[in-house]
Amino acid sequence: METIGFIGCGNMGGAIARAVCKATAPQNVLLANRTPEKAQALAAELGCKSGTNAEAAACSWVFLAVKPQGMPAMLSALMPQLAARKDRFVLVTMAAGLSLARIQALSGGRYPVIRMMPNTPASIGAGMIQFCAEGTTPEETAAFCRLLAAAGRLDEIPESLIDAASCVSGCGPAWAYQFIEALADGGVACGLPRAKAIEYAAQMLAGSASLVLESGQHPGALKDAVCSPGGSTIQGVRLLEQRAFRGAVTDAVIAAYDKTKDMGQAK
Ligand SMILES: NC(=O)c1ccc[n+]([C@@H]2O[C@H](COP(=O)([O-])OP(=O)(O)OC[C@H]3O[C@@H](n4cnc5c(N)ncnc54)[C@H](OP(=O)(O)O)[C@@H]3O)[C@@H](O)[C@H]2O)c1
């Protein structure tokens, strides 16, 4: 029987555990957390088990969902147990900036590892998750995709692209929320009640994003389709261009990427 253990049940570990419990029988899932009450409460809600890090590390899939800076101490405590295992298991890390090789080094063996990069919309099944793997079989990769299917869209990419991807879809939600907030401020300035302004802005962004994905059209062509000649929208486009909107967003991605690289070198 395949068992799935989680070490760390915070924002992201909890969100991914929630999705995994939709794809597999929750009895096969065990949650561990430094503050055990957090794992116990989530386990009670999802109908799965809670236990210790050692119990989670005895599962067929071991999801590592602690902060990157907590990973060395947590894995070093589990090293002897992992080394003594005779059965096959896969480690799954979601720690920003820690490479597959680094996770193998910290865990003390060349174990099969999947490195995934989720984002917060995964908590409602609308995530974008990139992943890369080392030492897994095609069957294990396919099984991982089935386990994570309820978390959102999955894409396997080379590890060299993970940092860039994480700066678009991992950091991106923060900038999307800034955009929604700013749109809502504009709506309020024009007389809309705040709650309606936020609802309209958020649904507009969700719908526009779905249209990009479903139509396959270039965002520029979809933008052109909204701009009637001599109309209001093109006036807003003109103003955003004057204020270097697209350049600022592009630079935000590059700034996040530079920081990610710096943090990676510091580890
Ligand atoms: N949040 C995001 O948008 C995002 C996106 C991509 C990747 N990630 C990655 O996801 C991982 C988790 O991030 P997060 O945002 O979920 O952080 P978080 O909310 O702080 O959750 C981390 C959890 O790990 C627990 N923990 C810490 N040390 C532990 C240990 N030694 N043994 C067992 N549990 C331990 C903490 O327990 P306590 O309850 O005691 O604090 C906490 O519940 C990070 O590696 C991060 O890089 C996050």
The ligand as an ORCA input file, in Angstrom:
! r2SCAN-3c Opt
* xyz 0 1
  N       3.917     29.893      0.785
  C       4.200     29.852     -0.519
  O       3.667     30.610     -1.362
  C       5.182     28.836     -1.030
  C       5.339     28.678     -2.435
  C       6.246     27.731     -2.893
  C       6.986     26.968     -2.004
  N       6.818     27.152     -0.651
  C       7.637     26.338      0.241
  O       6.817     25.593      1.101
  C       7.529     25.322      2.302
  C       6.626     25.637      3.486
  O       6.307     27.013      3.429
  P       5.008     27.565      4.134
  O       4.673     28.850      3.488
  O       3.975     26.494      4.213
  O       5.605     27.853      5.608
  P       4.837     27.727      7.017
  O       3.419     28.132      6.869
  O       5.700     28.432      7.999
  O       4.864     26.162      7.336
  C       6.007     25.473      7.741
  C       5.544     24.409      8.724
  O       6.636     23.555      9.018
  C       6.560     23.227     10.389
  N       7.896     22.838     10.835
  C       8.989     23.608     10.987
  N      10.039     22.848     11.378
  C       9.588     21.579     11.470
  C      10.194     20.351     11.811
  N      11.499     20.278     12.135
  N       9.447     19.246     11.806
  C       8.125     19.301     11.482
  N       7.502     20.434     11.141
  C       8.218     21.566     11.134
  C       6.071     24.483     11.047
  O       5.514     24.132     12.304
  P       5.030     25.201     13.412
  O       3.534     25.072     13.406
  O       5.635     24.723     14.692
  O       5.522     26.556     12.991
  C       5.029     24.969     10.050
  O       3.729     24.463     10.278
  C       8.790     26.188      2.275
  O       9.921     25.378      2.016
  C       8.558     27.160      1.152
  O       9.759     27.514      0.485
  C       5.928     28.051     -0.150
*
